[in-house]
Amino acid sequence: MAAFDPYYEWLGIPPKDQPPHHYRLLGVELYEDHLTAIDAAANRIMAYLQELSNGENGPLAQQLLNEVSAARVSLLNKKRKAAYDQKLKTKLSNKKQKKKSKPAVAKKPPPLPTATPVEAEKEAPFSVIGKTGIPQISTEDRRQGTTLGTASRRTTRRSKSGDKKILLAVISVLLIVAVALGIYFFRQPKAPSRTGKATASRNASRNASSQHPQNERDVIVEAEGMVPLLDQSENIDFKKQIEITEITKLLIRPHWKQIAAAKLAKRKECYQLAIKHAEKLFHKDHSLQQHKLEYQKKRADTSKQPLQFDDRLSRKAEKSYRDKYGKEFDTKLARLLDTSE
């Protein structure tokens, strides 16, 4: 009996695509830029794996849950996503090059045509002599000469036509190779000069405090990027990191406009306050995922319908969680934003 394959059985990823890259693992398009789509796909898979972690193959589900979490954190951070995409493009390009570089089986060339020997003439070309003494060419010799001349010209034409076809084929191959190399070098990112790097560094440091997130997604991504920075433990607990990230997002989402309007230093303080409150809830066994599961089970029991996992119920469960555990954070955040910067 074949060994149990969690990638194939649970996520539909066949062995030929394993180990999967982040986009294949989350089930989104390659190099997907829509962060909301990535976030929604990751949340669906994590909820599904969270349910499986309580079953017979719990350790495998937990391992996949950690991988999905790492992929989600990487793709929702713009800098990490850009670096990962560059590595992935190089990796996929190398795979294509290896496939192309496999030696092709040489085909045997077709046999060369064999020349048919022409029989030697029995008589000299001027064998028939008329009464006037002028040598005359016989009808048979004339027909033979015409046939040989025509065959010779046909052979020459075929040879020239074959040479032209071979030359055109070689030119076509060279053009294709030249175009491919041109596209490859054109797509390669140009390394910035030292002067450009220094200028970019000065501009980034000069404008860091004046840049503000433009929307809710920018605030959420900025907060997510700080969660791993505050976890200084050697052995990273991905399950804990997932939970704290989700609770942090839930806490700051209603206040994103006020946070976005603040300066960088004040925004960092807001994120740190949200992360600490999320850690506090997590260590008190107030798991967001567990709350969602219990909420959905309760709704299923009330409506006497089978348990379902959909975005609508998930959003209602998140609102229920925030109403229950977010009041203390709202008060502290209001005091922090009211203080002078």
C-alpha positions in Angstrom: 0.0 0.0 0.0 1.4 3.4 -1.0 2.4 5.8 1.8 0.0 8.6 2.7 0.8 11.8 0.8 -0.7 14.8 2.6 0.2 17.2 -0.3 -1.7 15.1 -2.8 -4.6 13.8 -0.6 -5.4 17.2 1.1 -4.2 19.9 -1.3 -4.3 18.1 -4.6 -0.6 18.7 -5.3 0.8 15.6 -7.3 4.3 14.2 -6.6 5.7 15.8 -9.7 5.0 19.3 -8.3 6.6 18.5 -4.8 8.0 20.2 -2.9 5.6 22.9 -4.0 6.5 26.6 -4.2 4.5 29.1 -2.2 2.0 29.9 -5.0 1.3 26.2 -5.7 0.9 25.5 -2.0 -1.7 28.3 -1.6 -3.4 27.4 -4.8 -3.1 30.9 -6.5 -1.7 32.0 -9.8 2.1 32.1 -10.3 3.5 35.5 -9.1 0.0 36.6 -8.0 0.1 40.3 -7.0 -3.4 40.6 -5.5 -2.6 40.5 -1.7 -6.3 40.1 -0.7 -6.6 37.0 -2.9 -3.4 35.5 -1.4 -4.7 36.3 2.1 -8.1 34.7 1.5 -6.6 31.5 -0.1 -4.2 31.1 2.8 -6.9 31.6 5.4 -9.1 28.9 3.7 -6.3 26.4 3.7 -5.3 27.1 7.2 -8.9 26.7 8.5 -9.1 23.4 6.7 -5.7 22.1 8.1 -6.6 23.4 11.6 -9.6 21.0 11.5 -7.4 18.1 10.2 -4.8 18.7 13.0 -7.2 17.2 15.5 -7.5 13.9 13.5 -5.5 10.8 12.9 -2.8 12.6 10.8 -2.5 15.6 13.1 1.3 15.9 13.0 1.2 16.0 9.2 -1.5 18.6 9.2 0.4 20.7 11.7 3.5 20.5 9.4 1.5 21.7 6.4 0.0 24.4 8.5 3.4 25.7 9.4 4.4 25.7 5.7 1.3 27.5 4.6 1.8 30.1 7.3 5.4 30.7 6.2 4.3 31.0 2.6 1.5 33.5 3.6 3.9 35.7 5.6 6.4 35.7 2.8 4.0 36.6 0.0 2.1 39.3 2.0 5.3 41.2 2.6 6.3 43.2 -0.5 10.1 43.0 0.1 10.1 39.3 0.9 7.8 38.6 -2.0 10.0 40.4 -4.4 13.1 38.5 -3.2 11.2 35.1 -3.3 9.9 35.8 -6.8 13.4 36.5 -8.1 14.7 33.2 -6.6 11.7 31.3 -8.0 12.2 32.7 -11.5 15.8 31.7 -11.5 14.9 28.2 -10.2 12.2 27.7 -12.9 14.5 29.1 -15.6 17.2 26.6 -14.6 14.8 23.7 -14.8 13.8 24.7 -18.4 17.4 25.0 -19.4 18.1 21.5 -18.1 15.3 20.1 -20.1 16.5 21.8 -23.2 20.1 20.7 -22.7 19.3 17.0 -22.7 21.1 15.4 -25.6 18.8 14.5 -28.5 19.0 11.1 -30.1 20.9 11.5 -33.4 18.9 10.4 -36.4 20.6 8.4 -39.1 21.0 10.5 -42.3 19.2 9.2 -45.3 21.3 7.2 -47.8 22.9 9.2 -50.5 21.7 8.6 -54.0 23.8 6.2 -56.0 24.8 7.3 -59.5 23.8 4.9 -62.3 26.8 4.3 -64.6 26.2 5.2 -68.2 27.1 2.6 -70.8 30.0 3.5 -73.0 29.0 4.4 -76.5 29.7 1.7 -79.0 30.3 4.1 -81.8 31.9 7.5 -82.0 29.5 10.5 -82.0 30.3 11.2 -85.6 29.9 7.7 -86.9 27.4 8.4 -89.7 28.9 10.2 -92.7 26.8 11.4 -95.5 27.6 11.5 -99.2 28.9 15.1 -98.9 31.5 13.9 -96.5 30.1 16.0 -93.6 29.9 14.1 -90.3 26.2 13.7 -89.2 24.9 13.0 -85.7 22.7 10.0 -85.5 19.1 10.3 -84.1 19.9 7.8 -81.4 23.0 9.8 -80.2 21.0 13.0 -80.3 18.2 11.5 -78.1 20.8 10.1 -75.7 22.6 13.4 -75.4 19.4 15.2 -74.7 18.4 12.8 -72.0 21.7 12.9 -70.2 21.8 16.7 -70.3 18.3 17.0 -68.8 19.1 14.5 -66.0 22.3 16.4 -65.2 20.5 19.7 -65.0 17.8 18.2 -62.8 20.4 16.8 -60.4 22.2 20.2 -60.2 18.9 22.0 -59.5 18.0 19.5 -56.7 21.5 19.9 -55.2 21.1 23.7 -55.2 17.6 23.5 -53.7 18.8 21.2 -50.9 21.7 23.6 -50.1 19.3 26.5 -49.9 16.9 24.7 -47.6 19.8 23.8 -45.2 21.1 27.4 -45.3 17.6 28.7 -44.5 17.2 26.2 -41.6 20.6 27.3 -40.1 19.7 31.0 -40.4 16.3 30.4 -38.8 17.9 28.5 -35.8 20.5 31.3 -35.3 17.7 34.0 -35.4 15.7 32.1 -32.8 18.7 31.8 -30.5 19.6 35.5 -30.9 16.0 36.5 -30.1 15.9 34.2 -27.0 19.2 35.6 -25.7 18.0 39.2 -26.3 14.8 38.6 -24.3 16.8 36.9 -21.5 19.3 39.7 -21.1 16.6 42.3 -21.5 14.6 40.9 -18.6 17.6 40.7 -16.3 17.4 43.4 -13.6 20.2 46.0 -14.0 22.4 46.3 -11.0 22.3 49.8 -9.6 25.6 51.7 -9.5 27.3 52.6 -6.2 26.1 56.2 -6.7 22.6 55.0 -7.3 22.6 52.8 -4.2 23.9 55.7 -2.0 21.3 58.1 -3.4 18.5 55.5 -2.9 19.6 54.9 0.7 19.7 58.6 1.5 16.3 59.1 0.0 14.8 56.2 1.8 16.1 57.4 5.2 15.0 61.0 4.4 11.5 59.9 3.4 10.9 57.0 5.9 9.1 59.1 8.5 7.0 61.0 5.9 5.6 58.0 4.0 2.2 56.9 5.1 0.2 53.7 4.2 -2.4 54.4 1.5 -5.1 51.9 2.5 -6.1 49.3 5.0 -4.0 46.6 3.2 -0.8 48.6 3.6 -1.4 49.0 7.4 -2.1 45.3 7.8 1.0 44.3 5.8 3.1 46.7 7.8 1.9 45.3 11.1 2.4 41.7 9.9 6.0 42.5 9.1 6.7 43.3 12.7 5.4 40.1 14.2 8.5 38.0 13.3 10.8 40.8 14.5 9.4 40.7 18.0 9.8 36.9 18.3 13.4 36.5 19.3 13.2 32.8 20.3 15.6 30.4 18.5 12.9 27.8 17.7 10.1 29.7 16.0 6.6 28.4 16.8 4.8 28.9 13.5 1.4 28.1 15.0 1.9 30.8 17.7 3.1 33.2 15.0 0.0 32.5 12.9 -2.4 33.1 15.8 -0.7 36.3 17.0 -0.6 37.7 13.4 -4.3 37.0 12.9 -5.3 38.5 16.2 -3.1 41.5 15.6 -4.8 42.1 12.2 -8.2 41.8 13.8 -7.3 44.3 16.5 -5.9 47.1 14.3 -8.3 46.8 11.3 -11.0 49.1 12.8 -8.4 51.8 13.5 -6.4 51.6 10.3 -7.2 55.2 9.2 -5.9 56.7 12.5 -2.8 54.5 12.4 -2.1 55.4 8.8 -2.2 59.1 9.5 0.4 58.8 12.2 4.2 59.0 11.7 6.4 56.0 11.4 7.5 55.9 15.0 4.0 56.2 16.3 2.7 53.5 13.9 5.4 51.1 15.2 4.2 51.8 18.8 0.6 51.0 17.7 1.7 47.7 16.1 3.8 46.7 19.2 0.8 47.4 21.4 -1.5 45.2 19.2 1.1 42.4 19.1 1.6 42.4 22.8 -2.2 42.3 23.4 -2.5 39.4 20.9 0.3 37.5 22.7 -1.6 38.1 26.0 -4.8 36.6 24.5 -2.9 33.7 23.0 -1.2 32.7 26.2 -4.6 32.9 28.0 -5.9 30.2 25.6 -8.1 32.6 23.7 -7.2 31.1 20.3 -8.9 32.9 17.4 -9.0 29.7 15.3 -10.5 27.7 18.2 -13.1 30.5 18.6 -14.0 30.4 14.9 -14.4 26.6 15.1 -16.6 26.7 18.2 -18.7 29.6 16.7 -19.3 27.7 13.5 -20.2 24.5 15.4 -22.6 26.4 17.6 -24.3 27.9 14.5 -24.5 24.5 12.9 -26.1 23.0 16.0 -28.6 25.9 16.2 -29.6 25.7 12.5 -29.5 21.9 12.5 -27.4 21.9 9.4 -24.0 20.3 8.6 -20.9 22.2 9.7 -19.7 24.6 7.0 -16.6 26.7 6.6 -17.2 29.9 4.5 -16.0 33.5 4.5 -19.4 34.8 5.8 -19.4 32.7 9.0 -15.7 33.4 9.4 -16.2 37.1 9.4 -19.0 36.8 11.9 -16.8 34.7 14.2 -14.0 37.3 14.0 -16.5 40.1 14.9 -17.7 38.0 17.9 -14.1 37.5 19.0 -13.2 41.1 18.7 -16.3 42.3 20.6 -15.4 39.9 23.4 -11.6 40.5 23.7 -10.8 43.8 22.0 -12.2 46.5 24.3 -9.1 46.7 26.4 -6.9 47.2 23.4 -9.2 49.9 21.9 -8.8 52.0 25.1 -5.0 51.7 25.2 -4.7 52.5 21.5 -6.9 55.6 21.9 -4.6 56.9 24.7 -1.5 56.2 22.6 -2.8 58.0 19.6 -3.9 61.0 21.7 -0.4 61.5 23.1 1.9 64.0 21.3 4.4 62.5 19.0 
